[in-house]
Amino acid sequence: MPGLRTSLVNTGLVIRRLVVTGAVLGLSAAAVISGGDLLAQRAAAVPSPPAAPLTPVAVTQVAPQAGYAVTRRFIGQIEAPGRIDLGFELGGRIVDILAQEGDEVRRGAPLGRLDTAALEAQRAVLQAERAALAADVELARLTRTRDEQLARGGFRSESARDDSRLAVVRLAARMAALDSQIAGVDIQIAKSTIASPFDAVVGGRLVDPGQNIGAGAPVLTLFEQAAPQLRVGLPVGLAGQLTPGAAVEVEIEGRRMAGRVLRLRSDLDPITRTRGIVVALPEDARLAFGQTGSLLLEEVVAEPGFWAPVAALREGGRGSWTVLAITSGPAGETVAPAAVEVIHMAGDRVFLRGVLAPGARIVSRAPARVAPGQVVAVLAE
């Protein structure tokens, strides 16, 4: 029976091991269940993370227009109302120049003189001849008076009386000729001084004292002191829309000012094929003659479309352009692409053509990450 006893002992050991193992497993299961409940309780105590905020976008409404205005710029030159190269009518040696470059001179002010010594001497000779001739005239008149008295008494012939009378006439004619010569010399002396024909600014001095010049040679360049003018060439059709007195806008060195159309030429420039127009500028503009300026004219282009910010444009495929239109739905405000065509750009605005309905809203400003179909937060318009 020893074998039976050994077998019973081994069986008991196995049973005890099974009992211990089951107990351990039961304790482990209880611990797992208890730990799971504890983790669930802790997880429930942790707050849920907030939902991601919507991307804010600025919008603008589509306002259809029948066309757009284009500001066209035409470059011209600033001119003085009057400009002359002043010179002497006579040739001679210059003794004095009375004005310098940049001087402002009044009308009639003397600006230069020629040497008149020879003319003064010639005038003195003529004056002496006239004095001698005046004595001869007086003597001829006395002789005529005596001859007439003697002729009435029969002591003088008629022919002698006629001779004395004609002698007075001949001397008077010579006197008139001398007076004309003296007047001619006086004119030459007067023309030896040049004067400003109008209120002017001296633009340039072309000669110096002591220099010999010929008749008509320029001495000084004068610009009339009056409102400056802008001379521009315009296309024939555009120039025909303007009339004298019309108000226009001019830009010079980045500064804009009002102008007024003075006159339009009736012919075309043979080279540029444009029609000349002269615009009067403000008198206080303080401009330099010869500098450039621009005439700004608005031209309306009959092309339907709408204005939008340049920032609203997004590049599409194959060189096309789109904008993001706002649509309302159950999920909120979403964006969807809409194809547009760029017609004209002006600064930070662009004139577009598309199929968007009047009053439709498009994204005018948004972060680059906004994508079609995304729900966004529309900022107050």
Salt bridges, closest charged atoms under 4 A:
GLU79 OE1 - ARG231 NE 2.99
ASP85 OD1 - ARG83 NH2 3.66
GLU89 OE2 - LYS191 NZ 2.86
ASP115 OD2 - ARG93 NH2 3.09
ASP147 OD1 - ARG156 NE 3.21
GLU158 OE1 - ARG161 NH2 2.30
ASP162 OD1 - ARG165 NH2 3.78
ASP179 OD1 - ARG130 NE 2.24
ASP186 OD1 - ARG123 NE 2.30
ASP199 OD2 - ARG106 NH2 3.22
ASP208 OD1 - ARG205 NH2 2.49
GLU249 OE2 - ARG256 NH1 3.63
GLU251 OE2 - ARG73 NH1 2.51
GLU251 OE1 - ARG256 NE 3.12
ASP267 OD2 - ARG265 NH2 2.74
GLU299 OE1 - ARG72 NH1 3.02
GLU303 OE2 - ARG353 NH1 2.18
GLU333 OE1 - ARG361 NH2 3.06
GLU341 OE1 - ARG353 NH2 2.77
